[in-house]
Amino acid sequence: YLLEYMDFNQLYILLFIVVLFGCVQLVIIKHQQKVALLIAFFFSNIALLSLWAFEREFHILFASALVIILLKFVYSWWRLYSVATKYKVLYESLLFSASVMSFMIVSIVGNTFAEWALLLVTLLFLGVSFFAYKKDQRRVFDLFGTIGFLAFLNALLMMNILEEFAVILYPLTTFMGLLLAIRLRASLMKVTYSMIFAVQVLISYTFYGVEPFWSTGHLNQLLILAYMIICFVYAKKEKEQPTQFELVVTKLQFNHIVPLVIALLFFLYLYKLDWAYVSIAMWHPYMTHTILAIVTISSLLLSQQVVGRYFSKTLLVVFALTTFSLLDVHRHIDGEGLFDIAIRVLFALIWLALIADLFKQGLIYKKWAKDVQKYVDILIVVGLLMAMILLIFTFEQLAFNTLLSDKIAVSAQSVLLFGTAATALWLSAIKKFNTLRIMGYTLLVIAIFKLVFFDLSTLDLLIRAILFMSIGAVGLFLTSFNRKHPPQ
């Protein structure tokens, strides 16, 4: 700054920066000053790039100076790394952060020859990575290989080869930093890059949509999902001796929370996609509902070690809340009513499948026995009620879309009430479920009340006869069954 103030030529100032950084290396290496190396590298880069940003000529000299400083820095870093022991992980993390920050500043400055300087830097870091591989220094190999790859991407970006993919580059850089932090088990680096990645995720999913379909903003949202899955899977690998930071993370149950975040982002992306391309001019995101149902039932079949402790439970709660959103007749015409009917039937079938599995103690029950064995009675009640109400509104929708007559729809609803009551009483007698028995008798009273005070006045004689015969058959079945299984 003083030389600039005294109107020295910028080339002299540039020479001063390079010479000063080179001379300081003698002291840094002799006294093994790792922190001083990183500080000197950072400020030398800031000084060089500040001059370069306002320079209109001699760009090749500034690019050469950048490469020389990086050469000196890498040489000193390697010399000190061989004796680094206690703070090796921090030393590696700071190298990555300082290098990537330098590349980004070079990209922002963007003067002539900057891209060629980054290509030379790419060769430098990849060369060191290859040398580390030959020396069986796998951590250094990963570190320098990652930095070299990011330098190459920045160079392509500055050459306008990847200009349209600029929005993808920064999350990719952060992802690689986070993955490297997990690989090196660098605690501070994990926290730093996790926070940066969280901000980038928030920006991507808030300000970017999925239209047009073939856009970098759309692709970036898909890649972010892939990044999170890769980091989660890689972080779950068992370690021989967990660090203190990893023990804290485990205690805070981040391994169980991250799958929920991934699922949230996935369904947020799916919701955008649904409204943009599938459920156009419709009131409900049918594709999202369908995939939610499939993912929910699939998650219940997976081990908690795979998806986390809260993943399946949270999805089941969301599935139940989504069921409530289907409990009205959507006043639309044409083909949308068919979508409503199909979604309701799918949800009802899933509820019935869950009931059957709980009652028969099937695969899902065995996986979740510790959590559900005390609540099987209540869960079957909830499942039966959900399925029944969904089917009641399905008949209502069929009548609205003139696929069924109103009289047949009313009769089917009454039969469904009696059938659900009979099923509840039958299951409760077999397993001695008191709550289910109470629900069965309650539904029976409601069904009789509906039949006598509402249905008889609106139905034809033939339909009433068929309805009473069906109800009589249900009554005979219950009477015969209760004789063999008297209630206690």
C-alpha positions in Angstrom: 0.0 0.0 0.0 2.9 2.4 0.8 4.6 1.7 -2.5 1.4 2.3 -4.3 0.9 5.5 -2.4 4.4 6.6 -3.4 3.5 6.1 -7.1 5.9 3.2 -7.6 5.5 1.3 -10.9 3.2 -1.7 -10.4 5.8 -4.0 -11.8 8.2 -3.0 -9.0 5.5 -3.6 -6.5 4.8 -7.0 -8.0 8.5 -7.9 -7.9 8.6 -6.8 -4.2 5.6 -9.1 -3.4 7.2 -12.1 -5.0 10.7 -11.5 -3.6 9.3 -10.8 -0.1 7.3 -14.0 -0.1 10.3 -16.0 -1.3 12.6 -14.6 1.4 10.1 -15.2 4.1 10.1 -18.9 3.2 13.7 -19.2 4.5 12.6 -18.2 7.9 9.3 -20.2 7.8 11.0 -23.4 6.8 13.9 -23.0 9.3 11.6 -22.3 12.3 8.7 -24.6 11.0 6.2 -21.7 11.1 3.1 -23.3 9.6 0.7 -20.6 10.6 3.1 -17.9 9.2 3.2 -19.8 5.9 -0.5 -19.7 5.5 -0.8 -16.1 6.5 2.0 -15.0 4.2 0.4 -16.9 1.3 -3.0 -15.4 1.9 -1.8 -11.8 2.1 0.6 -12.2 -0.8 -2.3 -13.4 -2.9 -4.5 -10.6 -1.8 -1.8 -8.0 -2.7 -1.1 -9.6 -6.1 -4.7 -9.9 -7.1 -5.5 -6.4 -5.9 -2.9 -5.0 -8.2 -3.9 -7.3 -11.1 -7.6 -6.2 -10.9 -6.6 -2.6 -12.0 -3.8 -3.6 -14.4 -4.5 -3.1 -18.1 -1.3 -4.6 -19.5 1.5 -7.0 -18.4 -1.1 -9.6 -17.5 1.4 -12.4 -18.4 3.7 -11.1 -15.7 1.0 -11.1 -13.0 -0.1 -14.6 -14.1 3.6 -15.8 -13.8 3.9 -14.2 -10.4 0.8 -16.1 -9.2 2.3 -19.4 -10.4 5.6 -18.6 -8.7 4.0 -17.8 -5.4 2.0 -21.0 -5.5 5.1 -23.0 -6.4 7.0 -21.6 -3.4 3.9 -22.1 -1.2 3.5 -25.8 -2.2 7.2 -26.5 -1.7 7.2 -25.0 1.8 4.0 -26.7 2.7 5.4 -30.1 1.7 8.6 -29.4 3.7 6.6 -28.5 6.8 4.0 -31.3 6.3 6.6 -33.9 6.7 7.2 -32.8 10.2 3.6 -31.8 11.0 2.1 -34.1 13.6 -0.3 -32.6 16.2 -2.1 -30.2 13.9 -1.8 -32.1 10.7 -5.6 -32.1 10.0 -5.9 -28.4 10.6 -2.8 -27.8 8.4 -4.4 -29.8 5.5 -7.8 -28.0 5.9 -6.2 -24.5 5.8 -4.3 -25.5 2.6 -7.5 -26.5 0.9 -9.4 -23.3 2.0 -6.5 -20.9 1.1 -6.1 -22.5 -2.3 -9.7 -22.6 -3.2 -10.2 -19.0 -2.0 -7.3 -17.9 -4.2 -8.9 -19.6 -7.3 -12.2 -17.9 -6.7 -10.5 -14.5 -6.4 -8.6 -15.1 -9.6 -11.9 -16.1 -11.3 -13.5 -12.8 -10.0 -10.6 -10.7 -11.2 -10.7 -12.5 -14.5 -8.0 -10.7 -16.4 -6.1 -12.0 -19.5 -3.9 -15.0 -18.9 -5.6 -15.8 -15.6 -7.1 -19.0 -17.0 -3.7 -20.1 -18.3 -2.2 -19.4 -14.8 -4.9 -21.7 -13.3 -4.1 -24.4 -15.8 -0.5 -24.3 -14.8 -1.6 -24.4 -11.2 -3.8 -27.4 -12.0 -0.7 -29.2 -13.4 1.3 -28.2 -10.3 -1.3 -29.6 -7.9 -1.9 -32.8 -9.9 1.9 -33.3 -10.1 2.2 -33.1 -6.4 -0.8 -35.4 -6.0 1.0 -38.0 -8.3 4.2 -37.6 -6.3 2.3 -38.1 -3.0 0.7 -41.2 -4.5 4.1 -42.6 -5.3 5.2 -41.8 -1.7 2.1 -43.6 -0.4 0.8 -40.3 1.1 -2.8 -41.0 0.5 -4.1 -38.0 2.4 -1.9 -35.6 0.5 -2.9 -37.4 -2.7 -6.6 -36.8 -2.0 -5.9 -33.2 -0.9 -3.9 -32.0 -3.9 -5.9 -34.0 -6.4 -9.1 -32.3 -5.2 -7.5 -28.9 -5.3 -6.1 -29.5 -8.8 -9.5 -30.6 -10.1 -11.2 -27.4 -8.7 -8.4 -25.3 -10.3 -9.1 -27.0 -13.6 -12.9 -26.2 -13.3 -12.2 -22.6 -12.5 -9.9 -22.4 -15.5 -12.6 -23.8 -17.8 -15.1 -21.4 -16.3 -12.8 -18.4 -17.1 -12.4 -19.7 -20.7 -16.2 -19.5 -21.0 -16.3 -23.2 -21.8 -18.4 -23.8 -18.7 -20.0 -20.3 -18.5 -23.5 -21.6 -18.2 -22.5 -24.0 -15.4 -21.2 -21.2 -13.1 -24.2 -21.7 -10.8 -23.2 -25.4 -10.4 -19.5 -24.7 -9.7 -19.7 -23.1 -6.2 -21.9 -25.9 -4.7 -19.6 -28.4 -6.3 -16.6 -26.8 -4.8 -18.2 -26.7 -1.4 -19.3 -30.4 -1.7 -15.7 -31.5 -2.6 -14.4 -29.5 0.4 -17.0 -31.2 2.7 -16.2 -34.6 1.3 -12.5 -34.0 1.7 -13.2 -32.9 5.3 -15.0 -36.1 6.0 -12.2 -38.0 4.4 -9.5 -36.2 6.4 -11.7 -36.2 9.6 -11.1 -32.4 9.9 -13.6 -31.1 12.4 -13.3 -27.4 11.8 -13.4 -27.9 8.1 -16.5 -30.0 8.4 -18.3 -27.3 10.3 -17.2 -24.5 8.0 -18.1 -26.2 4.8 -21.3 -27.6 6.2 -22.4 -24.0 7.0 -21.4 -22.8 3.5 -23.2 -25.7 1.9 -26.3 -25.1 3.9 -26.4 -21.5 2.7 -25.9 -22.6 -0.9 -28.7 -25.2 -0.6 -31.0 -22.5 0.8 -30.3 -20.2 -2.1 -30.6 -22.9 -4.8 -33.9 -24.2 -3.6 -35.4 -20.8 -2.9 -34.4 -18.8 -5.9 -34.2 -21.5 -8.6 -37.1 -23.4 -10.2 -37.3 -26.3 -12.5 -38.3 -24.4 -15.6 -37.0 -24.7 -18.2 -36.4 -28.4 -17.7 -33.0 -28.3 -19.3 -31.5 -25.5 -17.2 -28.4 -25.3 -14.9 -30.6 -24.2 -12.0 -32.7 -27.3 -12.3 -29.6 -29.5 -12.7 -28.0 -27.9 -9.7 -30.9 -28.9 -7.4 -30.6 -32.5 -8.5 -26.8 -32.5 -8.0 -27.2 -31.0 -4.5 -29.4 -34.0 -3.6 -26.7 -36.3 -4.9 -24.0 -34.4 -3.0 -25.9 -34.8 0.3 -26.6 -38.5 -0.2 -22.9 -39.2 -1.0 -21.7 -37.2 2.0 -24.2 -39.0 4.3 -23.2 -42.5 3.0 -19.5 -41.7 3.3 -19.8 -40.2 6.8 -21.7 -43.3 8.0 -18.7 -45.6 7.4 -17.4 -47.0 10.6 -14.3 -45.5 12.1 -11.8 -47.4 14.1 -11.5 -44.7 16.7 -14.0 -41.9 16.6 -12.7 -38.4 17.3 -14.2 -36.2 20.0 -16.1 -34.2 17.3 -17.6 -37.3 15.8 -18.7 -38.5 19.2 -20.5 -35.1 19.7 -22.1 -35.4 16.3 -23.3 -38.9 17.1 -24.7 -37.8 20.5 -26.6 -34.9 18.8 -28.1 -37.6 16.5 -27.1 -35.8 13.3 -26.9 -39.2 11.6 -30.7 -39.5 12.1 -31.5 -35.9 11.2 -29.6 -35.7 7.9 -31.9 -38.2 6.2 -34.9 -36.0 7.1 -33.2 -33.0 5.5 -32.5 -35.0 2.4 -36.1 -36.2 2.2 -37.4 -32.6 2.8 -35.3 -31.3 -0.1 -36.3 -34.3 -2.3 -40.0 -33.7 -1.8 -39.6 -29.9 -2.2 -37.9 -30.6 -5.6 -40.6 -33.1 -6.5 -43.3 -30.6 -5.5 -41.8 -28.0 -7.9 -41.5 -30.6 -10.7 -45.1 -31.7 -10.1 -46.6 -28.3 -10.3 -44.5 -27.3 -13.3 -45.0 -30.4 -15.5 -47.5 -32.9 -14.1 -50.3 -31.3 -12.1 -50.8 -28.3 -14.4 -54.2 -26.7 -13.9 -55.0 -29.1 -11.1 -55.4 -28.5 -7.4 -53.3 -31.3 -6.0 -49.7 -32.5 -6.7 -50.7 -36.1 -7.6 -47.2 -37.2 -8.5 -45.8 -36.0 -5.2 -48.6 -37.8 -3.3 -48.0 -41.1 -5.2 -44.2 -41.0 -4.6 -44.8 -40.1 -1.0 -47.0 -43.2 -0.6 -44.4 -45.5 -2.3 -41.4 -44.0 -0.3 -43.3 -44.3 3.0 -44.2 -48.0 2.6 -40.7 -48.7 1.3 -39.0 -46.9 4.2 -40.9 -49.1 6.7 -39.2 -52.1 5.2 -35.7 -50.6 5.6 -33.5 -50.9 8.7 -33.1 -47.9 11.0 -29.4 -48.2 10.5 -29.9 -47.3 6.8 -32.4 -44.5 7.0 -32.0 -43.3 10.6 -34.3 -43.5 13.6 -36.8 -40.8 12.7 -37.0 -41.1 8.9 -39.8 -43.7 8.6 -41.8 -42.3 11.5 -41.7 -38.8 10.1 -42.8 -40.0 6.7 -45.7 -42.0 8.2 -46.9 -38.8 10.0 -46.6 -36.8 6.8 -48.4 -39.6 5.0 -51.3 -39.5 7.5 -51.5 -35.7 7.2 -51.5 -36.0 3.4 -54.4 -38.4 3.8 -56.5 -35.7 5.4 -55.8 -33.4 2.5 -57.7 -36.0 0.3 -60.8 -36.1 2.4 -62.9 -33.7 0.3 -64.5 -33.9 -3.1 -62.5 -31.8 -5.5 -64.9 -29.8 -7.5 -63.3 -30.3 -10.9 -64.3 -31.8 -14.1 -62.9 -34.0 -16.9 -60.0 -36.3 -16.0 -58.8 -34.7 -12.7 -61.5 -36.5 -10.7 -60.0 -39.8 -11.9 -56.7 -38.7 -10.4 -58.4 -38.0 -7.1 -60.1 -41.4 -7.1 -56.8 -43.3 -8.0 -54.8 -41.5 -5.2 -57.5 -42.2 -2.6 -57.7 -45.9 -3.6 -53.8 -46.1 -3.4 -53.7 -44.5 0.0 -56.6 -46.7 1.3 -54.8 -49.8 0.0 -51.6 -48.8 1.8 -53.5 -48.3 5.1 -55.1 -51.7 4.7 -51.7 -53.3 3.9 -50.3 -51.7 7.1 -53.2 -53.0 9.1 -52.8 -56.5 7.7 -49.1 -56.5 8.5 -49.6 -55.4 12.0 -52.4 -57.9 12.6 -50.4 -60.8 11.1 -47.2 -59.6 12.7 -45.5 -59.5 9.3 -42.3 -58.0 8.0 -43.0 -54.4 9.0 -44.2 -55.4 12.5 -41.0 -57.5 13.1 -38.8 -54.6 12.1 -40.7 -52.1 14.4 -41.9 -54.4 17.1 -40.2 -52.5 19.9 -41.9 -49.3 18.9 -45.4 -50.5 18.0 -46.2 -53.6 20.0 -47.9 -51.6 22.8 -49.9 -49.6 20.3 -51.1 -52.2 17.7 -54.7 -51.8 18.8 -54.7 -48.1 18.3 -52.8 -48.2 15.1 -55.2 -50.7 13.6 -58.1 -48.4 14.6 -56.4 -45.4 12.9 -55.6 -47.4 9.8 -59.2 -48.7 9.5 -60.7 -45.3 10.0 -58.3 -43.7 7.4 -59.1 -46.4 4.8 -62.8 -46.2 5.4 -63.0 -42.4 5.2 -60.9 -42.4 2.0 -63.2 -44.9 0.4 -66.3 -43.0 1.5 -65.1 -39.9 -0.3 -64.0 -42.1 -3.2 -67.7 -43.1 -3.7 -68.6 -39.4 -3.4 -66.2 -38.5 -6.1 -67.4 -41.3 -8.3 -70.9 -40.0 -8.0 -69.8 -36.4 -8.7 -68.1 -37.6 -11.8 -71.2 -39.5 -12.8 -69.3 -42.8 -12.8 -71.8 -44.0 -10.2 -75.4 -42.9 -9.6 -76.1 -41.1 -6.3 -78.2 -43.9 -5.0 -75.6 -46.5 -5.6 -72.9 -44.3 -4.0 -75.1 -43.8 -0.9 -75.7 -47.5 -0.7 -72.0 -48.3 -1.1 -71.1 -45.9 1.7 -73.6 -47.6 4.0 -72.3 -51.1 3.2 -68.8 -49.8 3.7 -69.7 -48.5 7.2 -71.2 -51.9 8.1 -68.3 -53.7 6.6 -65.8 -51.7 8.5 -67.7 -52.2 11.8 -67.9 -56.0 11.1 -64.1 -56.1 10.3 -63.3 -54.2 13.5 -65.4 -56.5 15.6 -64.0 -59.6 13.9 -60.4 -58.5 14.4 -61.0 -57.5 18.0 -62.5 -60.8 18.8 -59.5 -62.7 17.5 -56.8 -60.6 19.1 -58.9 -59.2 22.1 -58.4 -55.6 21.1 -60.7 -53.5 23.3 -60.2 -50.2 21.5 -60.9 -51.8 18.1 -64.1 -53.5 19.6 -65.4 -50.1 20.9 -64.7 -48.6 17.4 -66.6 -51.5 15.8 -69.7 -51.1 17.9 -69.6 -47.3 17.5 -69.5 -47.6 13.7 -72.3 -50.1 13.8 -74.5 -47.6 15.7 -73.6 -44.9 13.2 -74.3 -47.1 10.2 -77.7 -48.1 11.6 -78.6 -44.5 12.3 -77.5 -43.5 8.8 -79.5 -46.3 7.2 -82.7 -45.6 9.1 -82.8 -41.8 9.1 -81.1 -40.9 5.9 -80.9 -43.8 3.4 -84.4 -45.3 3.6 -86.1 -42.1 2.4 -83.9 -41.7 -0.6 -83.3 -45.2 -2.0 -85.5 -47.3 -4.3 -87.2 -50.5 -3.0 -84.8 -52.8 -4.8 -81.7 -51.1 -3.5 -83.1 -51.1 0.1 -83.8 -54.8 -0.2 -80.3 -55.5 -1.4 -78.9 -53.3 1.3 -80.8 -55.0 4.1 -79.9 -58.4 2.8 -76.2 -57.4 2.9 -76.5 -56.0 6.4 -78.3 -59.1 7.5 -75.5 -61.3 6.1 -73.0 -59.2 8.1 -75.1 -59.6 11.2 -75.3 -63.4 10.8 -71.6 -63.6 10.3 -70.9 -61.6 13.5 -73.4 -63.7 15.5 -71.9 -66.9 14.4 -68.4 -65.7 15.1 -69.2 -64.3 18.5 -70.5 -67.7 19.5 -67.2 -69.2 18.8 -65.2 -66.3 20.2 -67.3 -64.8 23.0 -66.2 -61.3 24.1 -64.5 -60.9 27.5 
